[in-house]
């Protein structure tokens, strides 16, 4: 296996930041995945795909201002709508579902298998609210096996999402903002990491 092939394997793939200052968040994705803009009613989004010709294994993030501040009191209604939406998905089998209120953030999430295009797919979805901003994150594998394969990259993308003003920490010492931190540090330190 070549070094390039090794570098493209989950767990070895450098992650890059996708920053969105309009709705104030940062999100990581595998460095070599292709980015596509998403049309989002009242907002914007991005999809990152392993294969530009087949976007069924992907990470996506969408955000919008819903003009209403979401609070803990809204969680029962949000939960009901979220579960209702999940139940409408063909062939769904929910593996895990949770919701939470951590004071500054309201969230709902689920992992599930479902049928689409003659395939059995796996998806992880998170819907997060902070103030009037709603963000929806999706990690999906074209197949259950592909989802499991990419899980080492899906986890930091899904759990590392942060409402930080869209200004994730800058790369060290003037490195290119699109460059991954590991290679930037390597270039600046001559390959020495602490």
N, C-alpha and C positions, 0 to 999 in steps of 0.2 A: 504494500500500500504506500503510495507516495505521500510526501509531507503535506501537499495540498489536499489530498483526500482525507488525511488525518485531521487537518485543521478544519475541515467542513463537517466533522462528526460532532453530534451534540456533546456538550461537556468540554469540547475543545474550541468551539466556535466563539470568536470574540463577539461581544455584544456592543451595539451602538445605541446612543440615545436618540429617541424621537422626542423633540421638545415642542410643546404647544403653548405659547404664551397667551394666546387669546382666551383660552379656558384654563390656563394655569396648571399644566401637568407635564410630567416626563414619563417616558415608557421606553423600555429596552427591547431590542429585537436582534436576531442573528445578523451579523455584519454583511454577509454576502447575499442575503435575501433581497428580492426585488420589492421596491415600494410602489404602491399605486394609491392615488387619491380616491377617496370615497365621497360620493355625493350624499350628504346627510341633510334631511329636512331641518332647517333652522340651526345647522351647525356644520361640522366638518369632520373628516376622519381619514384614516390611512389603513391600508392593508399591506402586509408584508408576506410574500409567498416564497416558498422554497423553489418552486418551478414557475417561471413567468407564464408558461403556457397552460398550467394547471394550478389554479389558485385554491384547490380544495384542502391542501395542507397549508395552514396560514396562521398568522396572528393579525388581529385587527383591533383598532381603537376608534371609537366615535365619541364625540362630545357635542353637547348643545346646552344653551342656557334655556331653562324651562320657565323662567320668569316667576317662579314661586320657590320660596325657600323651603327645603325639605327638612323636617324635624323628626325626632323619635316618635312623635304622635302619629306620623304618617306610615310607620313601618307595617302595621297590620294591613292597610290598604295596598301598600306596595307588594307585600308578601302574597296577598290574594291574586293580584294581577300577574305577578311573576310566575306563580304556580299555574295559573290559568293559561298563560302563554306557553309554558313548558308542555302542558298536557295536549296542546294543539299540534305538537310536532309529530309527524308520522313515525310510528314504531319506537317511540321513546322508551328508554329504560333508564330511570334516574339512578345514578350510582351514589351521589352525595349531593346534599342541598343544605344550605345554611343562610342565615341572615344575621345582621348585627348592627348595633348602634354603639359606636365608640366615642360619642360626644361630638367630635369634629367631623365625623364621617358616618354615613348610613350606607350599608351594603347588602346585596343579595348575590348569591352565587350558586352554581350547580355544575356538576359534571354528569354527562349522560351520553348514552349511545343512541343512535337514531338511524333511520333509513333515508337515503337521498341518492338519486341517480343510479339506483341499482347497487349501491354500496352500503355497507354498515359502517358508519362513521362515529367518531368520538369527539365531543366538544366540551370545553370548559368555558363557561360564561360568567362574568362578573358585571353587575350594574352598581355603580357607586354614585353617591350624591354628596356634594359638599356645597352648602348654601343653595344657590339656584342652578348649579352646574350638575348635569347628569353625564356620566361617562360609562360607556359599555365596552368591555374588553372581551375578546373571543380568542381562544386558542383551539385550533381544530386540526385533526388528522384526517386525511383522505380515508384511512382505514383505522381501526382500533390499533393495529400494530404500528402504523405510522405515527399515531398520537403517542404511543408509549416510547417510540424511538426518539421523538423530539421533546419529550417531557423535560429533560435537563435544560432545555432552552425555554420551554413554555413556563416553567416555574418562576424564574426570575422576572420574566416579562409580566406575568400575571400578578405576582405578589410584590414586585418591586415598583409597580405603578405608584406614582405619588403626585398629589396636588402640591406642587412646590413653586407655583408661579410660572412653570414652564422653563425654569432656569436651573436645570440639574447642575451639579458642580462642574465647573469648567475643567477641561483636560489640563493636565499638569504643564506648567512652564510654557505656555503658548503653543501647545500642540494643536493641530487642526481639530476643530470642533466635531467633525464627522469621523475622526480617527478613533479607534478603540484605545482605551487607557493602557492596556497591557503593552501594545506595540509602541505607544507614545513613550511610556516609561522606559521600555527597552531601548528605544532610540536615544533617549536623553541620558540614560545611565550606562550605555554600552552593554546592555544585557544583564546588569546586576539588579536584582529585585530584593526589596526588604520586606 
